[in-house]
Amino acid sequence: MANLQLNAQTALNGYDNRFGNTRLYEISNLSIFSVALSHQRDAALASIKSALGATWPETGKSTFGDSASNGIMGSTDQTCRLLGMQADQVFALFVPPEAARTAASTAASGSVGDIPDIDHVYITDQSDSWAALALQGDNAVSALERICPLDLHPTSFAPNQVARTVMEHLAVIILCESENHYVLLSPRSSANSFLHAVEQSLRNVSQ
């Protein structure tokens, strides 16, 4: 009998490239959970604060958990960030303490980063449903403004803001971590098309 083994594969195969002084790369160790409040809203918010050390963000804003220090990109500590998607739903993003974990440890835990049990909320693991790209550098805004309908000027889309939008007809969640640093989430099913759109825009502004 053949000895078959399944190997984990990220949406964009660990993509990492530079366009001048701007870097575009896949965030391959990110865990994503949808967290929705139950009808017991006050109890749910208290549970989230107790479990994650994070306050519920306003729609379009993001907040950190107690252990978050350096954001999603380049973090060395367990990081939790809540993205305000709508009034009763957030996305919880986790990056594990270790930059890389073995397939065995990932399989044992069920995901790359784990969300603790939280009372009075509905949690769905969406880690495998999204492709995550980090874009950082001087040409980040110039590249994005060619394909993104949002006003990304720092006075309109400041650090810690998040939004749902569309880029090249593809659904995208965009998070501004800091000046010229962005995290882009797009459905895994169209990950390569999304990557191509961002790459091409970067090439155009880097010429």
N, C-alpha and C positions, 0 to 999 in steps of 0.2 A: 504494500500500500504506500502511495506517495506521502511523503512528509511535507505537508503544506504549511506555510507560515505567512501570516498577514503582517505587513509592515505599515505603520502609520505614515501617512503622506499629507503634507499640508496643502492648502488650496493652491498655492503658487510656488510650491517646491523650494521654499526658502529664498525666494527672489531677493536680490540686493544689488543695486546699481547706483552709480553716481553720474550726474549730468552737470559737469563743471563742479561748483561747490555745493550742489544740492543733491541730497541722497534720498532715494526711494527704495524702501525695503519692506518685506513682509514681516509682520509681527506674528511669529509662528507659535509662541507659547502663551497666547491670550485665551482665557476662558470667558465666555459671555453667557450671562443668565438674564432672562426676562423675569422681573419681579413685579407682580401686580398686587395691589392692596385688596383685602377682603372688605366686606361691609363694615367690619369692626376697625375703622380707619385709625382711631386714636391708639388702640391696642397694637395695631400693625406698625405704626410709626415708632412706638416705644420699643417694640421688639427689634426693629431694624437698627435703631440707635444702640440698643444693648448688644446686639450680635455683631454689628459691623463698626460701631463707633462713628457712623455717618448719619448726617441729617438728610431728610428727604429733599431733593433739589427741586427748585422751580422748573417748570417746563422750559427747555432751552438752556439750562444751566447744569453744571456738574459739581459734585461734592466728593470729598475724600473720606475714607475710613481712617481709623486711628493709626494704622501702621503704614499708611501711604506717605512717601517722602519725595520721590523723584518722578512721579507721573508714570505713565505706561511705558514710555520709551526709555530704555537704559536703566530700569529699576533694579536695585539689588535687594530690596526688601519685599515681603508680601504686600502687594498693593491692591486696594479695593477702590474703585471709582464708580460712582453712581451717575448715570446720564439721565437727565430729565426728559423722557420721551413724550409724556403726556401727564395729565393731572394725577392719574391713578396707576401709572406704569413707569418703571425705570429699567434701564439696562445696567446690570452690575458687571463690571469688568475686573478680572483678577489676573495678576501675573504672579507666578510662584516665586519663592525666595531663590531657588536655583535657576540659573538661566536655561539650563537644559536638563530634562529628566528622561530617564530611560523609558522605553516602550513598556517595560514590565511595570514600573512604578505608576505610569500613566494609566495603564489598564487596570491596575489594582485599585486605584482611587476613583476611576470612572471618568476622570477629566484631568486636564492639566492643573487647574487651580480649583479648589473646592469651596463652595459657599456653605456656611454653617446652617443648621436648622433654624428657621425663623418662624415664629408663630404668627398666625393670622395673615399670611401672604401666600400667593400662588407663584411658584418658582418653576421655570422651564429652562433646561439647559439648551442653549442655542449655539454652543461653541463650534459645532461642525457645520453650521448653516451659513457662516459668514467668512469672507476673506477680509483680512485686516492688513492695511498698508500704513506705513509711517512715511511722512513726507517732511523733510526738514532742510532748510537752507535758504539762501537769499532769493532764489527763484520760485519758492513754494507758492506764494500768493499769485505771482504772475502766471504760473502754469495753471493754477486752479481757476482763476478768474476767466480763463478762456473756455472752460467747460462747465463751470458752476454758475447757476443763475443768482446765487446769493451775493450780497454785498459783503465781501470779506475784508474790507478795510478795518484795521484794528479798532477804530472808533465804533464800528458797527458790529463786528464779530470779534470780541475780545477773548483773551485767554480764559479757559474754563467754560466757554459757551459751546453748545452742541445744537445741531439741527438735522432734520431729515430733509433731503433734497434729491435732485436728479442730475446726473452727469452723463451726457451722451445717451440719454434715454434709459439709463440704469439707476436703480434705487441706491442711494448712498446715505449713510449717517456720517457727518463730519464733525469732528471735535477739534477745537483749537486748544492745544496744551500750553503753548507759550508763543511768543512772537516767532513767526516763520516755522512753527512746529505743528503739524496736523496729524491726526489719526483718521483714517478713512475706512469705513466698514461697508462692504457691498456683498450681496448674496453670492454664496459660493458657486452656484450654478452658472453664473456669468462672470466669474472671477477673471478669466483670461481676457475677456473683452474689456472689462473695466481697467485692468492693468495696461492694456494696449492704449486706451484712451488717455490715461495719465502719462504714460511714457511719451506718447506722441506730442502731447502738449508741452512736456518738459523739453523735448528736443527742439520744438519750435521756438521756445523762449530762450534756449541756450545757444542758439546759432549766432 
